[in-house]
Amino acid sequence: MDKGDYSYSTCWNIKNHKDGRAMIEEIKRLGFGSVELNYNVTQGHLAAIEPMIERGEIRISSVHHAFPFIDDKEYDTDSVMLGYKDESKRRRAVELLKQSVEYAVRYGAGAVVVHPGEVPFPVNVDAQLKRIYRDNGPESIEYRELWEQMAKQRDSEAPAYLDRIRRSLEEISEYIARKGYRVAIGIETRARCNQIPTLREAGELIAGLKGSPVGLWYDIGHAMMMDRMGLYDNLKDLPAVSPYIVGVHIHETIGLSDHWCPYVHSKDDAYFDHFLEIIDRSPIKVYELKSQCLTKEIDKSHALITSKIASMKG
């Protein structure tokens, strides 16, 4: 099934392939003519993928920062990243983002997907909360008490991290303008409650950078998860930031497990309808699914999404 202008993330099959060509060919067999190169793509993968790009065998919709893969926990996808208080670390994070931008421009991608940062905790409070959520439920006393502790610290410390993230985004925006590049920086909705940004934080950051290439990368499944955990009201906060969306990650969260095929795995034929207009209007549409998703499930999910959008538009 030809998937048209929809793209597909290499997160689906990258763990199965050391050879970049084989990884891309498997995605092409799903019917996708463009891919998002995720943050686990290595220089080794690119040795085979770059000739495919040059020959027009595959298009690149987006790259996911930090790109290509670097084996450094201080700058991985779950790190303070652009918000480091240590100025040398913050500058290093900006330089890495410049590198991701250069690759995106070289490949003709429309956006760089960015995890801007987080409020660090001495323990993995998000994992603790998710365990309690699954075992006892979000209404349990244990969950509510730990949530209140987390929220108090997050609310207290987030402004300083947001200020440094804003400064980093200003610097990358100036770099893009100076180079004359046409590429968006999409700050992504996250999957951990201590991570930045919430939808409101994203709106404030982007509004404060008016005229810059910074926009929102709306990860639907992550936003569903954060809504369930209590970080923000996804459907209530979404309209205010929807004009800022430069791209979407399409997947559904079941409970607190994400990257499932919308409609197909949840067996819910209605709730995901809330996001169809956003998907339709998004400049870049990327499926970000887990390896357990099978070809027939991906095809069925895509058929449901596109047919529902067609019906919605009349």
Buried (B, 14 or more C-beta within 10 A) or exposed (E): EEBEEBBBBBBBBBEEBEEBBEBBBBBBEBBBBBBBBBBBBBEEBBEBBBEBBEEEBBBBBBBBBBBBBBEEEEBBBBBBBBBBEEEEBBEBBBEBBBBBBBBBBEBEBBBBBBBBBBBBBEEEBBEBBBBBBEEEEBEEEBBEEBBEEBBEBBEEBBEEBBEBBBEBBBBBBEBBEEEEBEBBBBBBBBBBBBBBBBBEBBBBBBEEBEEBBBBBBBBBBBBBBBBBBBBBEBEEBBEEBBEBBBBBBBBBBBEBBBBBBBBBBBEEEEEBBEBBEBBBEBBBBBBBBBEEBEEEBBBBBBEBBBEBBEEEEE
